[in-house]
Amino acid sequence: MPVNGTQTLTTNRLILRRLAISDAPAMFANWANDPLVTKYLTWQPHQNISITKMGLKWREKQYQDHAFFDWGIVIKDTDELIGTITVVNQDKAQKTMEIGYCLGKQWWGQGFAAEALIKVLNFLFTYTAVERIEARHDTNNPNSGKVMKKAGMAFEKILYQHGTNNNGVCDEAVYSILRTDSTASTNAV
């Protein structure tokens, strides 16, 4: 059954929802301005909240596209916006998607990224025609790979000097999961 873009999802501890311009203060304070959080990302830390607002305005427009999948990650108990998880690339002909995620450092190591990733994988395999979902990380950021493994994704290979992030050119580790593999690994939360 096809779905119309980003839908609100819930897990045991999280709400995954569309972002709005009103999220700018939390997004800026919790991760977007932090050079440690953005160290392995492709965008620079936001120097001021105006940059965050511009990005959120762009997202609000993109939500009108039924093939745009982008969630803010919110802790249920505190209603705190702590990060994002997004389909960053899609190839409709090949039926593939690539996922990216970002979390404020205060919430690292608590399983929130894996919980969100599992839920998004489950949603995409249930409501879209995707057959393969992948994620990549700079090999100098192995904790991101641990999140992918926890979500049931399998390590495939390293693409040497394939990516560029805030550290320059980097080697990327590629993880993936196929629709045929998804039911065994994306069942919780």
N, C-alpha and C positions, 0 to 999 in steps of 0.2 A: 504494500500500500504506500503510494508516494506521500510525502509530507511537504508542507509549505514552509520551508526554511527552518530557521532556528526556533525551536520550541522550548518551553520551560521544562527542565528535567529535575528530578530529585533523587537523592541517594539517602543513606542513613544519616549522614552528617551535612550534606551539601544541597544547595539549590543552584542549578545552572540556569542562567537566564540571560535575556538580551541586555545589553548595556544601554545606558542613556546618558545624555549630557550631564544630568544631575549626579552621575557617578564620578565626575572629574576630580573632586577633592579626595575621595578615597583612593581612586586609581593612582593619582599623582603621589599621594603620601605613602601608599602601601607598596608600590613597586616601580611605577613608571619613571621616577626620578632617581632611582638607585643604580649607580654604576656597577655594583656587585651583582644585582639581579640581571642587568642587561649585558653583562660581560660577554656572554656567548650568543647574544641575539644579533639580529641584523639591523636593529634600529637603536639610535643613540638614546641615552637617558634624557628625559624631558627636562629642559632647563627651567621651564615655568609651566604653570597650569594652563596657559593659553594653548600650548602645544597639545596637551592632553585633551582639552576641549575640542580642538580641531579634529583629532583622531576619532573622538566619540561622535562628532557630527557626521564624519564620513561613515562610521559604522551604522548610525541611525538610518542613513540613506541606503546602505547596502542591505539592511534587513528587509527591504522591499523585494529583493531578489530571492526567489524561492529556492535557489541553489546556494545561498550564502549561509554558512554554519559557523557561528561565533557566539561563545557564551562567556559571561562573567561568572566567576566561581565565588559563591557566597556561603559562608558558614551559617547553617540553620539557626543554631542556638544564639548567636550574637548578631546576626544580620550583617556581618562584616564582609565586604568585598575584598577578596584576597588575591585574585589573579584572573587569568583568561585561558580559554582553550578554544582553538580555532582550526577549521579546515583551511590550510594555507595554500594548497594547490589541489586542483581537480583536473582529471582528464576524463571527460564523459565518454569518449570513444573507447578508451581502455578500461573504463569503469574503475578508476583508481582515485584515491584521495591521499593527501599528506596532512598530518595533524601536527600542530605546534601548541605549546602551552608555556605559561609563565606564571610564577607564583612569588609573592612577597617573601623575603627571606625569613621573616618571623614565623612562617608556616611551613618551612622546609622540614623534611624528615618526619612528618606526621601522617603521611599516607594520603593527604588530600589530592595531590596531583594524580596518583594512581587511581584513586576512587573516581575522580572526574573523568579520567581517560577511559576507564572501564565502561562507565555510563555512556559516554559519547560513542565509543566503538559499538556498543550494543544498540544504541539508537540508530546509528548510520547503517548498520547491517540489517536492522529491522525495517527501516522506513525509506531507504534509498536503494538504488540498483548497484551500489558499489560492490566490487568483488575483492578488492585488495586495498588495505589501508596501511600506510607506512608512516614512520616518523624517523627523524635524523637528529643526531647530536654531535657536537664537536667532541672528538675523542678525549680532549682535556677536561670534559665535563661528564665523567662516568656516572654520576648520580642520576642524570637524565635517562641514561640507559637502564638503570635499575627500575625507574618508573615504568618504562616500556615493558621490561620483563615481567614486572608485577601484574601488568595489564594483559599478559598473555601473548605479547608480541615476541617474535623470534628474531634473534640477531642474524643478519644476512651476510654483511660484508662491510669493509671499510673502503670508502672512496677517497683516495689520497689526493690532497690539495684540491678538493672539489668544492668546498664551501667558502664563504666569506662572512665574517661576523665582526664584532667590535675589536677583535684581536688581530684581524687581517685574514689571510688565506688559512684555511684549516682543513684537517682530515675529518671526514664525517663518517660516523657509524650509522648504518641503516638497519632498522628493525621493521618487520611487517607482520601482518596477520591477514589471512584470507577468510572470505566468507565461510568456507568449508571448515575452517579451524575455530571460528568465532564462538560457536555454541558451547564448546568445552571450557573456554576461558573467560567469557564475559557474562557469567551468570549471577554473580553476587552484586551487592549494593543495590 
